[in-house]
Amino acid sequence: MSTALDEEDTRALAGREVALIDILDRLLQGGVVLAGDLVLSIADVDLVRIDLRAVIAPVDAEYPAPPLL
């Protein structure tokens, strides 16, 4: 099962506006991996570095959420 848009989906989306909530809903149906780096520096001196690594996935009966501690 591929999460990438196929050619038919791409043509269908090309002629219409898509709401942000529709995009998020489609992405979250299969899960999303976010990764990013942010570095603030002055004169080649790194002042702040932020690394982001997150996995967002749906929870359903087949793959239940882990119990809360």
N, C-alpha and C positions, 0 to 999 in steps of 0.2 A: 504494500500500500504506500503510495507516494503522497507526500504532503505538498509537493510543488504544484503550481498551477499548470495544467496542461493547456494545449493550444486552444481548445474550445472554451475553457474558462477564461483565458486571457482575452479572447475576442468578445465574450459576453460582458466582461468588465470594462472593456475599452470605451464603450458607448454610453456608460451611465456613471452617475456619481455613487460613491460607496461611503457609507458612514463609518466612522472609526469603530463604533461598537460592532458592526458587521465584520470588520477585519479582525478585531480582537476575538470575537466568537469563533471565527474560522480557525485562527491560530491556536486557541486554547482547546479546541476539540481534540487535537493530536498532541499538544504540548509544545512548549517553547523553551529554548535555551538562550539565555542572554549572557553576553560576555562583553566587557568593555574596560578600557583603561582611561583615566583622566590624570594628567600631570600639569600642575601649575608651576611655572618656573619664571624666574627673572634672571637675566644675564647668565643663562645656562646653569643656574642653581635651582634644583628642584625644591620647591617649598611644600607642596602638597601632592600626594599621590593617592589615587583612589582606584582600586581594582574591584570590578563587579563580576561576579560569577553567580548565576541563578538559573535554576530549572523550575519551570512552572508547568505542571501537568494536571490534567483532570483526575478527580477521584471518583471511582465508581465501585460497584459491587465486586467486580472482578479483581481490582487492585485497591483494597481498602486502605484508608489512611492509617498510619501507625498510631497506637494509643497515646494519649497525652500523659505526661508524667505527673 
